[in-house]
Amino acid sequence: MYRRIAAGKITENCHEEGQKVTLDGTLLRITYPGSPNYENVENGDIPETYWVLQPDKTIGCAKGAPEWGERNFMQLVVQSEFYNEYRSLVGHRVSVTGTIMYARSGHHHTPIMLETQRIEAAK
């Protein structure tokens, strides 16, 4: 019985793909290795630079998420105009609203990602 109660507490705060969330954290600009090998830019892989949210609270539970990688970074999927509009927020605390999605391709560099609808300076 204790195991069931403990498991219930864990899943209560468990995120799921498709869930809309607002998370606070630091907006980062990170370059990852791209094709052909997705391993190392210095060895010839094409650099892929993305905006990434480092949430204040690590995503501890994400039902069905890929098991690789760190959950304390979330690659942001943003509309192209976001780069100019919110560039001044890179390196600062922000509040990001979006829909959780899971990595599906080599261009997805964090297991849990955020399809972003809004970015604003954190209060």
Biopython code that builds the backbone (N, CA, C, O; Angstrom):
import numpy as np
from Bio.PDB.StructureBuilder import StructureBuilder

atoms = [
    (1, "MET", "N", (0.814, -1.183, 0.000)),
    (1, "MET", "CA", (0.000, 0.000, 0.000)),
    (1, "MET", "C", (0.867, 1.261, 0.000)),
    (1, "MET", "O", (0.569, 2.206, -0.731)),
    (2, "TYR", "N", (1.933, 1.295, 0.802)),
    (2, "TYR", "CA", (2.806, 2.466, 0.844)),
    (2, "TYR", "C", (3.391, 2.743, -0.538)),
    (2, "TYR", "O", (3.490, 3.897, -0.954)),
    (3, "ARG", "N", (3.776, 1.690, -1.243)),
    (3, "ARG", "CA", (4.362, 1.851, -2.563)),
    (3, "ARG", "C", (3.374, 2.546, -3.502)),
    (3, "ARG", "O", (3.769, 3.414, -4.281)),
    (4, "ARG", "N", (2.106, 2.175, -3.435)),
    (4, "ARG", "CA", (1.089, 2.769, -4.295)),
    (4, "ARG", "C", (0.900, 4.253, -3.957)),
    (4, "ARG", "O", (0.762, 5.078, -4.860)),
    (5, "ILE", "N", (0.893, 4.590, -2.685)),
    (5, "ILE", "CA", (0.749, 5.985, -2.260)),
    (5, "ILE", "C", (1.956, 6.790, -2.729)),
    (5, "ILE", "O", (1.802, 7.887, -3.266)),
    (6, "ALA", "N", (3.143, 6.256, -2.530)),
    (6, "ALA", "CA", (4.356, 6.955, -2.953)),
    (6, "ALA", "C", (4.355, 7.149, -4.463)),
    (6, "ALA", "O", (4.709, 8.223, -4.951)),
    (7, "ALA", "N", (3.960, 6.123, -5.205)),
    (7, "ALA", "CA", (3.915, 6.235, -6.662)),
    (7, "ALA", "C", (2.898, 7.285, -7.077)),
    (7, "ALA", "O", (3.129, 8.027, -8.032)),
    (8, "GLY", "N", (1.786, 7.357, -6.378)),
    (8, "GLY", "CA", (0.771, 8.362, -6.678)),
    (8, "GLY", "C", (1.305, 9.771, -6.508)),
    (8, "GLY", "O", (0.995, 10.659, -7.302)),
    (9, "LYS", "N", (2.107, 9.977, -5.473)),
    (9, "LYS", "CA", (2.679, 11.302, -5.247)),
    (9, "LYS", "C", (3.654, 11.666, -6.353)),
    (9, "LYS", "O", (3.723, 12.826, -6.760)),
    (10, "ILE", "N", (4.393, 10.709, -6.836)),
    (10, "ILE", "CA", (5.342, 10.977, -7.910)),
    (10, "ILE", "C", (4.597, 11.368, -9.181)),
    (10, "ILE", "O", (4.965, 12.346, -9.832)),
    (11, "THR", "N", (3.565, 10.628, -9.544)),
    (11, "THR", "CA", (2.876, 10.893, -10.801)),
    (11, "THR", "C", (1.967, 12.112, -10.735)),
    (11, "THR", "O", (1.587, 12.640, -11.780)),
    (12, "GLU", "N", (1.602, 12.580, -9.537)),
    (12, "GLU", "CA", (0.775, 13.784, -9.419)),
    (12, "GLU", "C", (1.414, 14.966, -10.131)),
    (12, "GLU", "O", (0.714, 15.739, -10.785)),
    (13, "ASN", "N", (2.713, 15.120, -10.018)),
    (13, "ASN", "CA", (3.436, 16.232, -10.618)),
    (13, "ASN", "C", (4.171, 15.817, -11.884)),
    (13, "ASN", "O", (5.124, 16.481, -12.294)),
    (14, "CYS", "N", (3.748, 14.752, -12.491)),
    (14, "CYS", "CA", (4.410, 14.232, -13.677)),
    (14, "CYS", "C", (3.896, 14.960, -14.922)),
    (14, "CYS", "O", (2.690, 15.070, -15.144)),
    (15, "HIS", "N", (4.837, 15.451, -15.722)),
    (15, "HIS", "CA", (4.473, 16.133, -16.962)),
    (15, "HIS", "C", (4.236, 15.112, -18.067)),
    (15, "HIS", "O", (4.722, 13.983, -18.001)),
    (16, "GLU", "N", (3.481, 15.525, -19.086)),
    (16, "GLU", "CA", (3.206, 14.651, -20.226)),
    (16, "GLU", "C", (3.364, 15.428, -21.519)),
    (16, "GLU", "O", (3.194, 16.647, -21.554)),
    (17, "GLU", "N", (3.690, 14.708, -22.579)),
    (17, "GLU", "CA", (3.765, 15.328, -23.895)),
    (17, "GLU", "C", (2.400, 15.909, -24.245)),
    (17, "GLU", "O", (1.368, 15.278, -24.022)),
    (18, "GLY", "N", (2.411, 17.120, -24.796)),
    (18, "GLY", "CA", (1.169, 17.789, -25.155)),
    (18, "GLY", "C", (0.602, 18.673, -24.061)),
    (18, "GLY", "O", (-0.354, 19.413, -24.295)),
    (19, "GLN", "N", (1.181, 18.606, -22.865)),
    (19, "GLN", "CA", (0.709, 19.406, -21.730)),
    (19, "GLN", "C", (1.203, 20.845, -21.873)),
    (19, "GLN", "O", (2.380, 21.073, -22.154)),
    (20, "LYS", "N", (0.310, 21.812, -21.682)),
    (20, "LYS", "CA", (0.696, 23.222, -21.707)),
    (20, "LYS", "C", (1.192, 23.613, -20.319)),
    (20, "LYS", "O", (0.538, 23.339, -19.313)),
    (21, "VAL", "N", (2.359, 24.260, -20.280)),
    (21, "VAL", "CA", (2.978, 24.643, -19.012)),
    (21, "VAL", "C", (3.562, 26.049, -19.116)),
    (21, "VAL", "O", (3.821, 26.549, -20.211)),
    (22, "THR", "N", (3.763, 26.667, -17.973)),
    (22, "THR", "CA", (4.544, 27.898, -17.871)),
    (22, "THR", "C", (5.655, 27.616, -16.876)),
    (22, "THR", "O", (5.395, 27.255, -15.728)),
    (23, "LEU", "N", (6.898, 27.782, -17.322)),
    (23, "LEU", "CA", (8.065, 27.473, -16.494)),
    (23, "LEU", "C", (8.967, 28.693, -16.395)),
    (23, "LEU", "O", (9.146, 29.424, -17.369)),
    (24, "ASP", "N", (9.530, 28.907, -15.221)),
    (24, "ASP", "CA", (10.508, 29.969, -15.009)),
    (24, "ASP", "C", (11.901, 29.363, -15.033)),
    (24, "ASP", "O", (12.107, 28.229, -14.602)),
    (25, "GLY", "N", (12.852, 30.131, -15.541)),
    (25, "GLY", "CA", (14.230, 29.669, -15.586)),
    (25, "GLY", "C", (15.096, 30.662, -16.332)),
    (25, "GLY", "O", (14.707, 31.812, -16.533)),
    (26, "THR", "N", (16.271, 30.212, -16.743)),
    (26, "THR", "CA", (17.218, 31.056, -17.463)),
    (26, "THR", "C", (17.209, 30.688, -18.938)),
    (26, "THR", "O", (17.297, 29.514, -19.298)),
    (27, "LEU", "N", (17.101, 31.713, -19.792)),
    (27, "LEU", "CA", (17.123, 31.503, -21.239)),
    (27, "LEU", "C", (18.575, 31.479, -21.702)),
    (27, "LEU", "O", (19.311, 32.446, -21.509)),
    (28, "LEU", "N", (18.981, 30.369, -22.312)),
    (28, "LEU", "CA", (20.357, 30.185, -22.772)),
    (28, "LEU", "C", (20.391, 30.032, -24.288)),
    (28, "LEU", "O", (19.392, 29.669, -24.910)),
    (29, "ARG", "N", (21.537, 30.309, -24.864)),
    (29, "ARG", "CA", (21.790, 30.066, -26.292)),
    (29, "ARG", "C", (22.922, 29.046, -26.338)),
    (29, "ARG", "O", (24.053, 29.350, -25.957)),
    (30, "ILE", "N", (22.616, 27.831, -26.806)),
    (30, "ILE", "CA", (23.592, 26.736, -26.763)),
    (30, "ILE", "C", (23.800, 26.185, -28.169)),
    (30, "ILE", "O", (22.848, 26.010, -28.930)),
    (31, "THR", "N", (25.060, 25.914, -28.501)),
    (31, "THR", "CA", (25.401, 25.305, -29.785)),
    (31, "THR", "C", (25.678, 23.825, -29.571)),
    (31, "THR", "O", (26.495, 23.440, -28.734)),
    (32, "TYR", "N", (24.976, 23.003, -30.350)),
    (32, "TYR", "CA", (25.111, 21.546, -30.300)),
    (32, "TYR", "C", (25.713, 21.057, -31.612)),
    (32, "TYR", "O", (25.623, 21.749, -32.626)),
    (33, "PRO", "N", (26.331, 19.864, -31.607)),
    (33, "PRO", "CA", (26.813, 19.286, -32.862)),
    (33, "PRO", "C", (25.652, 18.730, -33.684)),
    (33, "PRO", "O", (24.782, 18.033, -33.161)),
    (34, "GLY", "N", (25.654, 19.050, -34.976)),
    (34, "GLY", "CA", (24.616, 18.554, -35.878)),
    (34, "GLY", "C", (25.149, 17.465, -36.789)),
    (34, "GLY", "O", (25.976, 16.647, -36.386)),
    (35, "SER", "N", (24.663, 17.466, -38.024)),
    (35, "SER", "CA", (25.064, 16.419, -38.967)),
    (35, "SER", "C", (26.532, 16.604, -39.365)),
    (35, "SER", "O", (27.025, 17.729, -39.284)),
    (36, "PRO", "N", (27.233, 15.594, -39.779)),
    (36, "PRO", "CA", (26.685, 14.280, -40.086)),
    (36, "PRO", "C", (26.624, 13.318, -38.890)),
    (36, "PRO", "O", (25.864, 12.351, -38.923)),
    (37, "ASN", "N", (27.411, 13.569, -37.839)),
    (37, "ASN", "CA", (27.502, 12.566, -36.766)),
    (37, "ASN", "C", (26.826, 12.959, -35.455)),
    (37, "ASN", "O", (26.623, 12.107, -34.589)),
    (38, "TYR", "N", (26.474, 14.236, -35.296)),
    (38, "TYR", "CA", (25.817, 14.717, -34.071)),
    (38, "TYR", "C", (26.653, 14.426, -32.825)),
    (38, "TYR", "O", (26.117, 14.085, -31.770)),
    (39, "GLU", "N", (27.984, 14.566, -32.964)),
    (39, "GLU", "CA", (28.881, 14.241, -31.853)),
    (39, "GLU", "C", (29.790, 15.382, -31.435)),
    (39, "GLU", "O", (29.928, 15.651, -30.241)),
    (40, "ASN", "N", (30.432, 16.078, -32.417)),
    (40, "ASN", "CA", (31.460, 17.035, -32.047)),
    (40, "ASN", "C", (31.673, 18.050, -33.174)),
    (40, "ASN", "O", (32.028, 17.677, -34.292)),
    (41, "VAL", "N", (31.455, 19.328, -32.874)),
    (41, "VAL", "CA", (31.639, 20.385, -33.867)),
    (41, "VAL", "C", (33.100, 20.464, -34.299)),
    (41, "VAL", "O", (33.378, 20.665, -35.481)),
    (42, "GLU", "N", (34.042, 20.308, -33.362)),
    (42, "GLU", "CA", (35.472, 20.386, -33.693)),
    (42, "GLU", "C", (35.899, 19.299, -34.676)),
    (42, "GLU", "O", (36.882, 19.468, -35.398)),
    (43, "ASN", "N", (35.169, 18.191, -34.708)),
    (43, "ASN", "CA", (35.496, 17.096, -35.630)),
    (43, "ASN", "C", (34.698, 17.173, -36.925)),
    (43, "ASN", "O", (34.670, 16.207, -37.688)),
    (44, "GLY", "N", (34.046, 18.315, -37.187)),
    (44, "GLY", "CA", (33.398, 18.505, -38.477)),
    (44, "GLY", "C", (31.883, 18.489, -38.490)),
    (44, "GLY", "O", (31.283, 18.739, -39.535)),
    (45, "ASP", "N", (31.247, 18.204, -37.369)),
    (45, "ASP", "CA", (29.783, 18.262, -37.359)),
    (45, "ASP", "C", (29.331, 19.719, -37.484)),
    (45, "ASP", "O", (29.970, 20.622, -36.944)),
    (46, "ILE", "N", (28.242, 19.935, -38.189)),
    (46, "ILE", "CA", (27.707, 21.282, -38.388)),
    (46, "ILE", "C", (27.136, 21.797, -37.063)),
    (46, "ILE", "O", (26.360, 21.097, -36.413)),
    (47, "PRO", "N", (27.518, 23.019, -36.658)),
    (47, "PRO", "CA", (26.970, 23.559, -35.413)),
    (47, "PRO", "C", (25.489, 23.912, -35.561)),
    (47, "PRO", "O", (25.076, 24.488, -36.567)),
    (48, "GLU", "N", (24.704, 23.562, -34.556)),
    (48, "GLU", "CA", (23.281, 23.895, -34.506)),
    (48, "GLU", "C", (23.057, 24.670, -33.215)),
    (48, "GLU", "O", (23.241, 24.133, -32.123)),
    (49, "THR", "N", (22.662, 25.929, -33.340)),
    (49, "THR", "CA", (22.477, 26.779, -32.171)),
    (49, "THR", "C", (20.990, 26.960, -31.899)),
    (49, "THR", "O", (20.215, 27.313, -32.787)),
    (50, "TYR", "N", (20.613, 26.710, -30.647)),
    (50, "TYR", "CA", (19.210, 26.795, -30.246)),
    (50, "TYR", "C", (19.094, 27.560, -28.941)),
    (50, "TYR", "O", (20.056, 27.695, -28.186)),
    (51, "TRP", "N", (17.900, 28.053, -28.699)),
    (51, "TRP", "CA", (17.580, 28.596, -27.385)),
    (51, "TRP", "C", (17.135, 27.449, -26.505)),
    (51, "TRP", "O", (16.414, 26.550, -26.936)),
    (52, "VAL", "N", (17.580, 27.499, -25.264)),
    (52, "VAL", "CA", (17.316, 26.432, -24.303)),
    (52, "VAL", "C", (16.888, 27.081, -22.989)),
    (52, "VAL", "O", (17.463, 28.084, -22.565)),
    (53, "LEU", "N", (15.886, 26.508, -22.358)),
    (53, "LEU", "CA", (15.478, 26.954, -21.029)),
    (53, "LEU", "C", (16.133, 26.054, -19.993)),
    (53, "LEU", "O", (16.021, 24.830, -20.060)),
    (54, "GLN", "N", (16.815, 26.669, -19.038)),
    (54, "GLN", "CA", (17.299, 25.937, -17.870)),
    (54, "GLN", "C", (16.306, 26.254, -16.760)),
    (54, "GLN", "O", (16.426, 27.281, -16.091)),
    (55, "PRO", "N", (15.309, 25.361, -16.558)),
    (55, "PRO", "CA", (14.251, 25.668, -15.595)),
    (55, "PRO", "C", (14.783, 25.767, -14.172)),
    (55, "PRO", "O", (15.753, 25.104, -13.806)),
    (56, "ASP", "N", (14.124, 26.613, -13.374)),
    (56, "ASP", "CA", (14.494, 26.739, -11.962)),
    (56, "ASP", "C", (14.365, 25.398, -11.249)),
    (56, "ASP", "O", (15.153, 25.085, -10.357)),
    (57, "LYS", "N", (13.374, 24.611, -11.644)),
    (57, "LYS", "CA", (13.155, 23.283, -11.063)),
    (57, "LYS", "C", (13.310, 22.244, -12.166)),
    (57, "LYS", "O", (12.631, 22.312, -13.190)),
    (58, "THR", "N", (14.205, 21.282, -11.956)),
    (58, "THR", "CA", (14.415, 20.206, -12.915)),
    (58, "THR", "C", (13.128, 19.421, -13.110)),
    (58, "THR", "O", (12.380, 19.187, -12.161)),
    (59, "ILE", "N", (12.878, 19.018, -14.348)),
    (59, "ILE", "CA", (11.714, 18.188, -14.645)),
    (59, "ILE", "C", (12.009, 16.791, -14.107)),
    (59, "ILE", "O", (12.765, 16.036, -14.717)),
    (60, "GLY", "N", (11.422, 16.452, -12.980)),
    (60, "GLY", "CA", (11.695, 15.176, -12.321)),
    (60, "GLY", "C", (10.962, 14.012, -12.939)),
    (60, "GLY", "O", (11.445, 12.880, -12.910)),
    (61, "CYS", "N", (9.793, 14.283, -13.502)),
    (61, "CYS", "CA", (8.980, 13.208, -14.057)),
    (61, "CYS", "C", (8.331, 13.684, -15.347)),
    (61, "CYS", "O", (7.674, 14.724, -15.378)),
    (62, "ALA", "N", (8.521, 12.913, -16.405)),
    (62, "ALA", "CA", (7.897, 13.201, -17.695)),
    (62, "ALA", "C", (7.479, 11.862, -18.294)),
    (62, "ALA", "O", (8.300, 11.124, -18.838)),
    (63, "LYS", "N", (6.210, 11.572, -18.185)),
    (63, "LYS", "CA", (5.646, 10.286, -18.600)),
    (63, "LYS", "C", (5.913, 10.017, -20.086)),
    (63, "LYS", "O", (5.470, 10.772, -20.952)),
    (64, "GLY", "N", (6.642, 8.934, -20.366)),
    (64, "GLY", "CA", (6.917, 8.519, -21.734)),
    (64, "GLY", "C", (8.057, 9.249, -22.419)),
    (64, "GLY", "O", (8.282, 9.051, -23.613)),
    (65, "ALA", "N", (8.783, 10.090, -21.691)),
    (65, "ALA", "CA", (9.887, 10.853, -22.288)),
    (65, "ALA", "C", (11.078, 9.944, -22.575)),
    (65, "ALA", "O", (11.251, 8.919, -21.916)),
    (66, "PRO", "N", (11.902, 10.318, -23.559)),
    (66, "PRO", "CA", (13.126, 9.552, -23.807)),
    (66, "PRO", "C", (13.991, 9.501, -22.551)),
    (66, "PRO", "O", (13.985, 10.430, -21.743)),
    (67, "GLU", "N", (14.723, 8.423, -22.398)),
    (67, "GLU", "CA", (15.518, 8.203, -21.183)),
    (67, "GLU", "C", (16.914, 8.811, -21.249)),
    (67, "GLU", "O", (17.604, 8.841, -20.230)),
    (68, "TRP", "N", (17.355, 9.294, -22.399)),
    (68, "TRP", "CA", (18.702, 9.844, -22.528)),
    (68, "TRP", "C", (18.715, 11.327, -22.144)),
    (68, "TRP", "O", (17.673, 11.977, -22.073)),
    (69, "GLY", "N", (19.898, 11.829, -21.904)),
    (69, "GLY", "CA", (20.079, 13.264, -21.707)),
    (69, "GLY", "C", (19.674, 13.774, -20.341)),
    (69, "GLY", "O", (19.204, 13.033, -19.477)),
    (70, "GLU", "N", (19.879, 15.082, -20.183)),
    (70, "GLU", "CA", (19.587, 15.743, -18.914)),
    (70, "GLU", "C", (18.212, 16.382, -18.953)),
    (70, "GLU", "O", (17.761, 16.844, -20.002)),
    (71, "ARG", "N", (17.558, 16.407, -17.821)),
    (71, "ARG", "CA", (16.229, 17.014, -17.739)),
    (71, "ARG", "C", (16.279, 18.400, -17.117)),
    (71, "ARG", "O", (15.242, 18.975, -16.785)),
    (72, "ASN", "N", (17.484, 18.937, -16.960)),
    (72, "ASN", "CA", (17.584, 20.289, -16.426)),
    (72, "ASN", "C", (17.823, 21.313, -17.540)),
    (72, "ASN", "O", (18.181, 22.460, -17.272)),
    (73, "PHE", "N", (17.622, 20.884, -18.796)),
    (73, "PHE", "CA", (17.651, 21.771, -19.953)),
    (73, "PHE", "C", (16.516, 21.371, -20.885)),
    (73, "PHE", "O", (16.253, 20.184, -21.080)),
    (74, "MET", "N", (15.840, 22.374, -21.464)),
    (74, "MET", "CA", (14.748, 22.108, -22.406)),
    (74, "MET", "C", (14.973, 22.951, -23.656)),
    (74, "MET", "O", (14.917, 24.179, -23.603)),
    (75, "GLN", "N", (15.227, 22.285, -24.779)),
    (75, "GLN", "CA", (15.356, 22.999, -26.040)),
    (75, "GLN", "C", (14.009, 23.642, -26.368)),
    (75, "GLN", "O", (12.960, 23.012, -26.236)),
    (76, "LEU", "N", (14.053, 24.916, -26.800)),
    (76, "LEU", "CA", (12.830, 25.621, -27.148)),
    (76, "LEU", "C", (12.605, 25.568, -28.654)),
    (76, "LEU", "O", (13.527, 25.796, -29.438)),
    (77, "VAL", "N", (11.394, 25.272, -29.044)),
    (77, "VAL", "CA", (10.983, 25.344, -30.441)),
    (77, "VAL", "C", (10.234, 26.665, -30.556)),
    (77, "VAL", "O", (9.163, 26.834, -29.973)),
    (78, "VAL", "N", (10.812, 27.609, -31.319)),
    (78, "VAL", "CA", (10.241, 28.954, -31.386)),
    (78, "VAL", "C", (9.996, 29.370, -32.830)),
    (78, "VAL", "O", (10.611, 28.843, -33.757)),
    (79, "GLN", "N", (9.087, 30.322, -33.005)),
    (79, "GLN", "CA", (8.865, 30.922, -34.313)),
    (79, "GLN", "C", (10.064, 31.804, -34.632)),
    (79, "GLN", "O", (10.678, 32.359, -33.721)),
    (80, "SER", "N", (10.407, 31.942, -35.905)),
    (80, "SER", "CA", (11.619, 32.665, -36.291)),
    (80, "SER", "C", (11.651, 34.103, -35.778)),
    (80, "SER", "O", (12.727, 34.610, -35.460)),
    (81, "GLU", "N", (10.503, 34.771, -35.691)),
    (81, "GLU", "CA", (10.499, 36.161, -35.216)),
    (81, "GLU", "C", (10.851, 36.282, -33.732)),
    (81, "GLU", "O", (11.212, 37.366, -33.275)),
    (82, "PHE", "N", (10.753, 35.187, -32.972)),
    (82, "PHE", "CA", (11.118, 35.220, -31.550)),
    (82, "PHE", "C", (12.586, 35.600, -31.370)),
    (82, "PHE", "O", (12.937, 36.273, -30.401)),
    (83, "TYR", "N", (13.452, 35.170, -32.303)),
    (83, "TYR", "CA", (14.883, 35.414, -32.145)),
    (83, "TYR", "C", (15.189, 36.905, -32.076)),
    (83, "TYR", "O", (16.007, 37.323, -31.257)),
    (84, "ASN", "N", (14.556, 37.710, -32.908)),
    (84, "ASN", "CA", (14.774, 39.160, -32.851)),
    (84, "ASN", "C", (14.020, 39.796, -31.691)),
    (84, "ASN", "O", (14.548, 40.666, -30.999)),
    (85, "GLU", "N", (12.792, 39.360, -31.487)),
    (85, "GLU", "CA", (11.931, 39.979, -30.483)),
    (85, "GLU", "C", (12.434, 39.773, -29.053)),
    (85, "GLU", "O", (12.317, 40.672, -28.220)),
    (86, "TYR", "N", (12.990, 38.597, -28.764)),
    (86, "TYR", "CA", (13.355, 38.262, -27.381)),
    (86, "TYR", "C", (14.858, 38.080, -27.172)),
    (86, "TYR", "O", (15.283, 37.598, -26.122)),
    (87, "ARG", "N", (15.653, 38.459, -28.155)),
    (87, "ARG", "CA", (17.112, 38.298, -28.075)),
    (87, "ARG", "C", (17.689, 38.912, -26.793)),
    (87, "ARG", "O", (18.631, 38.364, -26.221)),
    (88, "SER", "N", (17.144, 40.026, -26.344)),
    (88, "SER", "CA", (17.675, 40.712, -25.154)),
    (88, "SER", "C", (17.463, 39.912, -23.869)),
    (88, "SER", "O", (18.067, 40.226, -22.843)),
    (89, "LEU", "N", (16.613, 38.882, -23.913)),
    (89, "LEU", "CA", (16.345, 38.072, -22.719)),
    (89, "LEU", "C", (17.321, 36.903, -22.550)),
    (89, "LEU", "O", (17.330, 36.255, -21.503)),
    (90, "VAL", "N", (18.141, 36.628, -23.572)),
    (90, "VAL", "CA", (19.110, 35.530, -23.470)),
    (90, "VAL", "C", (20.082, 35.836, -22.327)),
    (90, "VAL", "O", (20.644, 36.928, -22.244)),
    (91, "GLY", "N", (20.262, 34.847, -21.453)),
    (91, "GLY", "CA", (21.133, 35.006, -20.290)),
    (91, "GLY", "C", (20.404, 35.516, -19.059)),
    (91, "GLY", "O", (21.005, 35.698, -18.000)),
    (92, "HIS", "N", (19.105, 35.747, -19.203)),
    (92, "HIS", "CA", (18.311, 36.294, -18.100)),
    (92, "HIS", "C", (17.218, 35.317, -17.679)),
    (92, "HIS", "O", (16.903, 34.363, -18.390)),
    (93, "ARG", "N", (16.649, 35.580, -16.506)),
    (93, "ARG", "CA", (15.515, 34.774, -16.025)),
    (93, "ARG", "C", (14.280, 35.152, -16.810)),
    (93, "ARG", "O", (13.985, 36.330, -17.009)),
    (94, "VAL", "N", (13.561, 34.133, -17.254)),
    (94, "VAL", "CA", (12.367, 34.319, -18.068)),
    (94, "VAL", "C", (11.250, 33.414, -17.575)),
    (94, "VAL", "O", (11.464, 32.506, -16.771)),
    (95, "SER", "N", (10.072, 33.684, -18.071)),
    (95, "SER", "CA", (8.916, 32.817, -17.888)),
    (95, "SER", "C", (8.487, 32.394, -19.288)),
    (95, "SER", "O", (8.177, 33.238, -20.128)),
    (96, "VAL", "N", (8.469, 31.091, -19.536)),
    (96, "VAL", "CA", (8.170, 30.565, -20.867)),
    (96, "VAL", "C", (6.895, 29.734, -20.799)),
    (96, "VAL", "O", (6.753, 28.857, -19.947)),
    (97, "THR", "N", (5.975, 30.023, -21.706)),
    (97, "THR", "CA", (4.744, 29.249, -21.820)),
    (97, "THR", "C", (4.791, 28.477, -23.124)),
    (97, "THR", "O", (5.114, 29.031, -24.175)),
    (98, "GLY", "N", (4.468, 27.195, -23.049)),
    (98, "GLY", "CA", (4.474, 26.375, -24.248)),
    (98, "GLY", "C", (3.913, 24.995, -23.975)),
    (98, "GLY", "O", (3.409, 24.706, -22.890)),
    (99, "THR", "N", (4.014, 24.160, -24.982)),
    (99, "THR", "CA", (3.508, 22.795, -24.917)),
    (99, "THR", "C", (4.683, 21.831, -24.899)),
    (99, "THR", "O", (5.583, 21.924, -25.734)),
    (100, "ILE", "N", (4.673, 20.909, -23.949)),
    (100, "ILE", "CA", (5.753, 19.929, -23.834)),
    (100, "ILE", "C", (5.730, 18.983, -25.028)),
    (100, "ILE", "O", (4.681, 18.471, -25.420)),
    (101, "MET", "N", (6.914, 18.766, -25.593)),
    (101, "MET", "CA", (7.075, 17.754, -26.635)),
    (101, "MET", "C", (8.354, 16.980, -26.348)),
    (101, "MET", "O", (9.244, 17.465, -25.648)),
    (102, "TYR", "N", (8.435, 15.787, -26.889)),
    (102, "TYR", "CA", (9.607, 14.949, -26.671)),
    (102, "TYR", "C", (10.458, 14.895, -27.936)),
    (102, "TYR", "O", (9.948, 15.008, -29.050)),
    (103, "ALA", "N", (11.758, 14.720, -27.741)),
    (103, "ALA", "CA", (12.704, 14.660, -28.852)),
    (103, "ALA", "C", (12.373, 13.500, -29.784)),
    (103, "ALA", "O", (12.014, 12.405, -29.350)),
    (104, "ARG", "N", (12.506, 13.779, -31.089)),
    (104, "ARG", "CA", (12.213, 12.757, -32.094)),
    (104, "ARG", "C", (13.278, 12.645, -33.181)),
    (104, "ARG", "O", (13.263, 11.690, -33.958)),
    (105, "SER", "N", (14.201, 13.603, -33.249)),
    (105, "SER", "CA", (15.187, 13.564, -34.328)),
    (105, "SER", "C", (16.556, 13.962, -33.800)),
    (105, "SER", "O", (16.691, 14.386, -32.653)),
    (106, "GLY", "N", (17.555, 13.823, -34.636)),
    (106, "GLY", "CA", (18.910, 14.210, -34.264)),
    (106, "GLY", "C", (19.063, 15.700, -34.028)),
    (106, "GLY", "O", (20.034, 16.132, -33.407)),
    (107, "HIS", "N", (18.114, 16.494, -34.517)),
    (107, "HIS", "CA", (18.151, 17.942, -34.312)),
    (107, "HIS", "C", (17.525, 18.343, -32.977)),
    (107, "HIS", "O", (17.547, 19.516, -32.602)),
    (108, "HIS", "N", (16.981, 17.384, -32.277)),
    (108, "HIS", "CA", (16.422, 17.614, -30.941)),
    (108, "HIS", "C", (17.490, 17.200, -29.934)),
    (108, "HIS", "O", (17.840, 16.023, -29.845)),
    (109, "HIS", "N", (17.999, 18.154, -29.186)),
    (109, "HIS", "CA", (19.183, 17.907, -28.361)),
    (109, "HIS", "C", (18.901, 17.753, -26.875)),
    (109, "HIS", "O", (19.820, 17.503, -26.095)),
    (110, "THR", "N", (17.657, 17.896, -26.476)),
    (110, "THR", "CA", (17.260, 17.612, -25.096)),
    (110, "THR", "C", (16.064, 16.667, -25.165)),
    (110, "THR", "O", (15.250, 16.784, -26.081)),
    (111, "PRO", "N", (15.937, 15.741, -24.230)),
    (111, "PRO", "CA", (14.843, 14.773, -24.329)),
    (111, "PRO", "C", (13.462, 15.404, -24.186)),
    (111, "PRO", "O", (12.496, 14.943, -24.794)),
    (112, "ILE", "N", (13.373, 16.457, -23.384)),
    (112, "ILE", "CA", (12.110, 17.167, -23.173)),
    (112, "ILE", "C", (12.276, 18.564, -23.753)),
    (112, "ILE", "O", (13.221, 19.281, -23.422)),
    (113, "MET", "N", (11.348, 18.935, -24.618)),
    (113, "MET", "CA", (11.431, 20.219, -25.309)),
    (113, "MET", "C", (10.158, 21.017, -25.041)),
    (113, "MET", "O", (9.188, 20.499, -24.487)),
    (114, "LEU", "N", (10.179, 22.275, -25.440)),
    (114, "LEU", "CA", (9.016, 23.125, -25.224)),
    (114, "LEU", "C", (8.683, 23.867, -26.514)),
    (114, "LEU", "O", (9.446, 24.719, -26.969)),
    (115, "GLU", "N", (7.535, 23.532, -27.097)),
    (115, "GLU", "CA", (7.021, 24.253, -28.258)),
    (115, "GLU", "C", (6.465, 25.569, -27.710)),
    (115, "GLU", "O", (5.406, 25.600, -27.083)),
    (116, "THR", "N", (7.197, 26.643, -27.958)),
    (116, "THR", "CA", (7.026, 27.890, -27.220)),
    (116, "THR", "C", (5.985, 28.816, -27.835)),
    (116, "THR", "O", (6.012, 29.100, -29.033)),
    (117, "GLN", "N", (5.062, 29.282, -26.987)),
    (117, "GLN", "CA", (4.073, 30.266, -27.413)),
    (117, "GLN", "C", (4.393, 31.671, -26.891)),
    (117, "GLN", "O", (4.037, 32.662, -27.528)),
    (118, "ARG", "N", (5.063, 31.760, -25.735)),
    (118, "ARG", "CA", (5.326, 33.072, -25.141)),
    (118, "ARG", "C", (6.597, 33.027, -24.296)),
    (118, "ARG", "O", (6.859, 32.052, -23.591)),
    (119, "ILE", "N", (7.377, 34.100, -24.381)),
    (119, "ILE", "CA", (8.544, 34.301, -23.517)),
    (119, "ILE", "C", (8.425, 35.709, -22.950)),
    (119, "ILE", "O", (8.142, 36.660, -23.679)),
    (120, "GLU", "N", (8.643, 35.834, -21.647)),
    (120, "GLU", "CA", (8.663, 37.167, -21.042)),
    (120, "GLU", "C", (9.651, 37.169, -19.890)),
    (120, "GLU", "O", (9.977, 36.121, -19.333)),
    (121, "ALA", "N", (10.122, 38.355, -19.539)),
    (121, "ALA", "CA", (11.032, 38.477, -18.401)),
    (121, "ALA", "C", (10.328, 37.970, -17.150)),
    (121, "ALA", "O", (9.159, 38.278, -16.921)),
    (122, "ALA", "N", (11.042, 37.192, -16.343)),
    (122, "ALA", "CA", (10.462, 36.660, -15.098)),
    (122, "ALA", "C", (10.269, 37.798, -14.110)),
    (122, "ALA", "O", (11.043, 38.754, -14.064)),
    (123, "LYS", "N", (9.224, 37.664, -13.331)),
    (123, "LYS", "CA", (8.922, 38.707, -12.332)),
    (123, "LYS", "C", (9.597, 38.408, -11.021)),
    (123, "LYS", "O", (9.458, 39.172, -10.066)),
]
sb = StructureBuilder()
sb.init_structure("model")
sb.init_model(0)
sb.init_chain("A")
sb.init_seg("    ")
for serial, (resi, resn, name, xyz) in enumerate(atoms, 1):
    if name == "N":
        sb.init_residue(resn, " ", resi, " ")
    sb.init_atom(name, np.array(xyz, "f"), 0.0, 1.0, " ", f" {name:<3s}", serial, name[0])
structure = sb.get_structure()
